[in-house]
């Protein structure tokens, strides 16, 4: 299985919003992404960062396996 297939499968477990957030932060970052996300999602900056962290955790688990406690 190719790396791209693995990435696509991991992204597939995320919600549309989570994929959008990761896209704006990591896949296609651009200046002003956080402010744009705040406007589009109607959320404060701190909320966007929390959502980013959660989405990144879920993506990482989907890509590499379950988290260890």
The first five atom37 places (N, CA, C, CB, O) and aatype in JSON, in Angstrom:
{
  "aatype": [20, 20, 20, 20, 20, 20, 20, 20, 20, 20, 20, 20, 20, 20, 20, 20, 20, 20, 20, 20, 20, 20, 20, 20, 20, 20, 20, 20, 20, 20, 20, 20, 20, 20, 20, 20, 20, 20, 20, 20, 20, 20, 20, 20, 20, 20, 20, 20, 20, 20, 20, 20, 20, 20, 20, 20, 20, 20, 20, 20, 20, 20, 20, 20, 20, 20, 20, 20, 20],
  "atom_mask": [
    [1, 1, 1, 1, 1],
    [1, 1, 1, 1, 1],
    [1, 1, 1, 1, 1],
    [1, 1, 1, 1, 1],
    [1, 1, 1, 1, 1],
    [1, 1, 1, 1, 1],
    [1, 1, 1, 1, 1],
    [1, 1, 1, 1, 1],
    [1, 1, 1, 1, 1],
    [1, 1, 1, 1, 1],
    [1, 1, 1, 1, 1],
    [1, 1, 1, 1, 1],
    [1, 1, 1, 1, 1],
    [1, 1, 1, 1, 1],
    [1, 1, 1, 1, 1],
    [1, 1, 1, 1, 1],
    [1, 1, 1, 1, 1],
    [1, 1, 1, 1, 1],
    [1, 1, 1, 1, 1],
    [1, 1, 1, 1, 1],
    [1, 1, 1, 1, 1],
    [1, 1, 1, 1, 1],
    [1, 1, 1, 1, 1],
    [1, 1, 1, 1, 1],
    [1, 1, 1, 1, 1],
    [1, 1, 1, 1, 1],
    [1, 1, 1, 1, 1],
    [1, 1, 1, 1, 1],
    [1, 1, 1, 1, 1],
    [1, 1, 1, 1, 1],
    [1, 1, 1, 1, 1],
    [1, 1, 1, 1, 1],
    [1, 1, 1, 1, 1],
    [1, 1, 1, 1, 1],
    [1, 1, 1, 1, 1],
    [1, 1, 1, 1, 1],
    [1, 1, 1, 1, 1],
    [1, 1, 1, 1, 1],
    [1, 1, 1, 1, 1],
    [1, 1, 1, 1, 1],
    [1, 1, 1, 1, 1],
    [1, 1, 1, 1, 1],
    [1, 1, 1, 1, 1],
    [1, 1, 1, 1, 1],
    [1, 1, 1, 1, 1],
    [1, 1, 1, 1, 1],
    [1, 1, 1, 1, 1],
    [1, 1, 1, 1, 1],
    [1, 1, 1, 1, 1],
    [1, 1, 1, 1, 1],
    [1, 1, 1, 1, 1],
    [1, 1, 1, 1, 1],
    [1, 1, 1, 1, 1],
    [1, 1, 1, 1, 1],
    [1, 1, 1, 1, 1],
    [1, 1, 1, 1, 1],
    [1, 1, 1, 1, 1],
    [1, 1, 1, 1, 1],
    [1, 1, 1, 1, 1],
    [1, 1, 1, 1, 1],
    [1, 1, 1, 1, 1],
    [1, 1, 1, 1, 1],
    [1, 1, 1, 1, 1],
    [1, 1, 1, 1, 1],
    [1, 1, 1, 1, 1],
    [1, 1, 1, 1, 1],
    [1, 1, 1, 1, 1],
    [1, 1, 1, 1, 1],
    [1, 1, 1, 1, 1]
  ],
  "atom_positions": [
    [[0.86, -1.18, 0.0], [0.0, 0.0, 0.0], [0.9, 1.25, 0.0], [-0.97, 0.0, 1.24], [1.89, 1.31, 0.73]],
    [[0.56, 2.2, -0.81], [1.39, 3.4, -0.92], [1.15, 4.35, 0.25], [1.11, 4.12, -2.25], [0.12, 4.3, 0.93]],
    [[2.11, 5.21, 0.46], [2.02, 6.22, 1.53], [0.8, 7.12, 1.31], [3.32, 7.08, 1.59], [0.12, 7.49, 2.26]],
    [[0.53, 7.46, 0.07], [-0.62, 8.32, -0.24], [-1.93, 7.61, 0.14], [-0.63, 8.7, -1.74], [-2.84, 8.24, 0.68]],
    [[-2.02, 6.32, -0.14], [-3.21, 5.57, 0.24], [-3.4, 5.57, 1.76], [-3.12, 4.13, -0.28], [-4.52, 5.72, 2.26]],
    [[-2.3, 5.4, 2.48], [-2.36, 5.42, 3.95], [-2.83, 6.78, 4.45], [-0.98, 5.08, 4.55], [-3.66, 6.87, 5.36]],
    [[-2.29, 7.84, 3.86], [-2.68, 9.19, 4.26], [-4.16, 9.44, 3.96], [-1.81, 10.24, 3.54], [-4.89, 9.98, 4.79]],
    [[-4.6, 9.04, 2.78], [-6.0, 9.22, 2.41], [-6.93, 8.47, 3.36], [-6.23, 8.75, 0.97], [-7.97, 8.99, 3.76]],
    [[-6.55, 7.25, 3.72], [-7.36, 6.47, 4.64], [-7.42, 7.15, 6.01], [-6.8, 5.04, 4.77], [-8.49, 7.2, 6.62]],
    [[-6.29, 7.66, 6.49], [-6.26, 8.35, 7.79], [-7.09, 9.63, 7.74], [-4.81, 8.67, 8.19], [-7.81, 9.94, 8.69]],
    [[-7.0, 10.37, 6.65], [-7.81, 11.58, 6.52], [-9.29, 11.24, 6.45], [-7.39, 12.39, 5.28], [-10.14, 12.04, 6.86]],
    [[-9.6, 10.07, 5.92], [-10.99, 9.65, 5.77], [-11.72, 9.43, 7.08], [-11.04, 8.41, 4.99], [-12.95, 9.43, 7.1]],
    [[-11.0, 9.24, 8.18], [-11.66, 9.04, 9.47], [-12.06, 10.37, 10.11], [-10.76, 8.26, 10.42], [-12.82, 10.39, 11.08]],
    [[-11.56, 11.46, 9.58], [-11.83, 12.78, 10.13], [-13.13, 13.36, 9.57], [-10.67, 13.73, 9.85], [-13.58, 12.98, 8.49]],
    [[-13.71, 14.27, 10.32], [-14.87, 14.99, 9.82], [-14.42, 16.0, 8.77], [-15.64, 15.7, 10.97], [-13.22, 16.27, 8.64]],
    [[-15.35, 16.55, 8.05], [-15.04, 17.57, 7.05], [-14.32, 18.75, 7.7], [-16.33, 18.05, 6.34], [-13.34, 19.27, 7.17]],
    [[-14.82, 19.16, 8.86], [-14.22, 20.29, 9.57], [-12.79, 19.99, 10.0], [-15.07, 20.64, 10.8], [-11.9, 20.83, 9.86]],
    [[-12.57, 18.78, 10.51], [-11.22, 18.4, 10.93], [-10.26, 18.36, 9.75], [-11.25, 17.03, 11.63], [-9.12, 18.81, 9.86]],
    [[-10.72, 17.83, 8.63], [-9.87, 17.81, 7.43], [-9.54, 19.23, 6.97], [-10.57, 17.04, 6.29], [-8.41, 19.52, 6.59]],
    [[-10.53, 20.12, 7.01], [-10.32, 21.51, 6.63], [-9.27, 22.15, 7.52], [-11.63, 22.3, 6.69], [-8.37, 22.83, 7.02]],
    [[-9.37, 21.95, 8.81], [-8.42, 22.54, 9.75], [-7.01, 22.01, 9.48], [-8.84, 22.23, 11.21], [-6.06, 22.8, 9.41]],
    [[-6.85, 20.72, 9.34], [-5.51, 20.17, 9.07], [-4.98, 20.65, 7.72], [-5.54, 18.64, 9.11], [-3.79, 20.9, 7.56]],
    [[-5.88, 20.76, 6.77], [-5.45, 21.26, 5.46], [-4.89, 22.67, 5.57], [-6.63, 21.24, 4.47], [-3.84, 22.97, 5.01]],
    [[-5.58, 23.53, 6.3], [-5.15, 24.93, 6.42], [-3.88, 25.08, 7.25], [-6.26, 25.76, 7.05], [-3.08, 25.99, 7.02]],
    [[-3.68, 24.18, 8.22], [-2.49, 24.27, 9.07], [-1.28, 23.58, 8.45], [-2.77, 23.67, 10.43], [-0.16, 24.09, 8.56]],
    [[-1.48, 22.42, 7.79], [-0.35, 21.6, 7.4], [-0.24, 21.28, 5.92], [-0.41, 20.33, 8.15], [0.86, 21.25, 5.38]],
    [[-1.34, 21.05, 5.25], [-1.29, 20.6, 3.86], [-1.09, 21.78, 2.91], [-2.55, 19.84, 3.49], [-0.24, 21.73, 2.03]],
    [[-1.89, 22.82, 3.1], [-1.76, 24.04, 2.28], [-1.79, 25.27, 3.17], [-2.9, 24.11, 1.22], [-2.72, 26.07, 3.09]],
    [[-0.78, 25.42, 4.01], [-0.79, 26.57, 4.92], [-0.6, 27.88, 4.17], [0.31, 26.41, 5.98], [0.13, 27.94, 3.17]],
    [[-1.24, 28.9, 4.64], [-1.06, 30.23, 4.08], [-1.26, 31.25, 5.19], [-2.04, 30.5, 2.89], [-1.9, 30.97, 6.21]],
    [[-0.72, 32.41, 4.98], [-0.84, 33.46, 5.98], [-2.32, 33.79, 6.21], [-0.06, 34.73, 5.53], [-3.1, 33.92, 5.26]],
    [[-2.7, 33.93, 7.47], [-4.07, 34.28, 7.81], [-5.01, 33.1, 7.91], [-4.58, 35.23, 6.83], [-6.23, 33.29, 8.02]],
    [[-4.48, 31.88, 7.86], [-5.35, 30.69, 7.89], [-6.18, 30.6, 9.16], [-4.51, 29.43, 7.75], [-7.35, 30.23, 9.12]],
    [[-5.57, 30.92, 10.3], [-6.29, 30.8, 11.56], [-7.46, 31.78, 11.6], [-5.34, 31.06, 12.75], [-8.57, 31.41, 11.98]],
    [[-7.21, 33.01, 11.21], [-8.28, 34.0, 11.2], [-9.39, 33.61, 10.24], [-7.73, 35.38, 10.83], [-10.57, 33.8, 10.53]],
    [[-9.01, 33.07, 9.11], [-9.99, 32.63, 8.11], [-10.85, 31.48, 8.67], [-9.28, 32.19, 6.8], [-12.06, 31.46, 8.5]],
    [[-10.18, 30.54, 9.35], [-10.92, 29.44, 9.97], [-11.88, 29.96, 11.04], [-9.95, 28.41, 10.58], [-13.0, 29.48, 11.16]],
    [[-11.43, 30.94, 11.81], [-12.29, 31.54, 12.84], [-13.56, 32.09, 12.21], [-11.55, 32.66, 13.61], [-14.67, 31.86, 12.71]],
    [[-13.4, 32.8, 11.11], [-14.56, 33.37, 10.42], [-15.46, 32.29, 9.84], [-14.11, 34.31, 9.31], [-16.68, 32.34, 10.01]],
    [[-14.87, 31.32, 9.16], [-15.65, 30.27, 8.5], [-16.37, 29.37, 9.48], [-14.75, 29.44, 7.61], [-17.5, 28.94, 9.22]],
    [[-15.72, 29.08, 10.61], [-16.3, 28.13, 11.55], [-17.0, 28.82, 12.72], [-15.24, 27.21, 12.08], [-17.61, 28.17, 13.56]],
    [[-16.91, 30.15, 12.76], [-17.56, 30.9, 13.83], [-17.0, 30.53, 15.2], [-19.05, 30.66, 13.81], [-17.74, 30.35, 16.16]],
    [[-15.67, 30.44, 15.27], [-15.03, 30.03, 16.51], [-13.89, 30.97, 16.87], [-14.52, 28.59, 16.4], [-13.36, 31.68, 16.02]],
    [[-13.54, 30.97, 18.14], [-12.42, 31.77, 18.6], [-11.1, 31.07, 18.27], [-12.53, 32.04, 20.13], [-11.08, 29.87, 17.99]],
    [[-10.03, 31.83, 18.31], [-8.71, 31.3, 17.98], [-8.35, 30.1, 18.86], [-7.66, 32.39, 18.13], [-7.85, 29.1, 18.37]],
    [[-8.6, 30.21, 20.15], [-8.26, 29.11, 21.06], [-9.03, 27.84, 20.71], [-8.55, 29.52, 22.52], [-8.5, 26.73, 20.83]],
    [[-10.27, 27.99, 20.28], [-11.08, 26.85, 19.88], [-10.51, 26.2, 18.63], [-12.53, 27.27, 19.64], [-10.47, 24.97, 18.52]],
    [[-10.07, 27.01, 17.67], [-9.47, 26.48, 16.44], [-8.23, 25.65, 16.78], [-9.11, 27.64, 15.47], [-8.04, 24.57, 16.24]],
    [[-7.4, 26.16, 17.67], [-6.2, 25.41, 18.06], [-6.54, 24.11, 18.78], [-5.3, 26.28, 18.94], [-5.87, 23.1, 18.58]],
    [[-7.56, 24.13, 19.63], [-7.99, 22.89, 20.29], [-8.51, 21.88, 19.26], [-9.09, 23.19, 21.34], [-8.21, 20.69, 19.34]],
    [[-9.3, 22.38, 18.31], [-9.82, 21.5, 17.26], [-8.68, 20.94, 16.41], [-10.82, 22.25, 16.37], [-8.72, 19.78, 16.0]],
    [[-7.66, 21.76, 16.16], [-6.5, 21.3, 15.4], [-5.79, 20.18, 16.14], [-5.52, 22.47, 15.14], [-5.45, 19.16, 15.55]],
    [[-5.58, 20.37, 17.43], [-4.9, 19.36, 18.23], [-5.67, 18.04, 18.24], [-4.7, 19.86, 19.66], [-5.08, 16.97, 18.12]],
    [[-6.98, 18.13, 18.39], [-7.81, 16.93, 18.41], [-7.77, 16.22, 17.05], [-9.27, 17.29, 18.77], [-7.63, 15.0, 16.98]],
    [[-7.88, 16.99, 15.98], [-7.85, 16.41, 14.63], [-6.49, 15.77, 14.36], [-8.15, 17.49, 13.57], [-6.43, 14.7, 13.76]],
    [[-5.43, 16.41, 14.78], [-4.09, 15.87, 14.56], [-3.9, 14.57, 15.34], [-3.03, 16.9, 14.98], [-3.3, 13.63, 14.83]],
    [[-4.42, 14.51, 16.57], [-4.36, 13.27, 17.36], [-5.11, 12.15, 16.66], [-4.93, 13.49, 18.77], [-4.6, 11.03, 16.54]],
    [[-6.33, 12.44, 16.2], [-7.14, 11.42, 15.53], [-6.47, 10.95, 14.23], [-8.55, 11.97, 15.23], [-6.46, 9.76, 13.93]],
    [[-5.92, 11.89, 13.49], [-5.22, 11.55, 12.25], [-4.02, 10.65, 12.55], [-4.77, 12.82, 11.51], [-3.79, 9.66, 11.85]],
    [[-3.25, 11.0, 13.57], [-2.06, 10.23, 13.92], [-2.42, 8.81, 14.36], [-1.29, 10.94, 15.04], [-1.76, 7.85, 13.97]],
    [[-3.47, 8.68, 15.15], [-3.92, 7.36, 15.58], [-4.39, 6.55, 14.37], [-5.06, 7.48, 16.63], [-4.09, 5.36, 14.26]],
    [[-5.13, 7.18, 13.47], [-5.61, 6.47, 12.28], [-4.44, 6.04, 11.39], [-6.58, 7.36, 11.48], [-4.51, 4.99, 10.74]],
    [[-3.4, 6.83, 11.36], [-2.26, 6.53, 10.5], [-1.33, 5.49, 11.11], [-1.47, 7.8, 10.21], [-0.87, 4.58, 10.41]],
    [[-1.06, 5.61, 12.4], [-0.05, 4.75, 13.03], [-0.58, 3.72, 14.01], [0.93, 5.6, 13.73], [0.15, 2.82, 14.42]],
    [[-1.83, 3.84, 14.4], [-2.38, 2.88, 15.35], [-2.8, 3.56, 16.64], [-1.37, 1.79, 15.65], [-2.7, 4.78, 16.78]],
    [[-3.27, 2.76, 17.58], [-3.85, 3.3, 18.81], [-2.81, 3.96, 19.7], [-4.54, 2.2, 19.58], [-1.61, 3.66, 19.65]],
    [[-3.32, 4.87, 20.52], [-2.49, 5.59, 21.47], [-2.17, 4.68, 22.65], [-3.19, 6.9, 21.95], [-2.97, 3.83, 23.03]],
    [[-0.99, 4.88, 23.22], [-0.65, 4.18, 24.45], [-0.89, 5.11, 25.62], [0.81, 3.69, 24.43], [-0.6, 6.3, 25.53]],
    [[-1.42, 4.59, 26.7], [-1.71, 5.41, 27.88], [-0.51, 5.5, 28.78], [-2.89, 4.85, 28.66], [-0.56, 6.15, 29.83]]
  ]
}
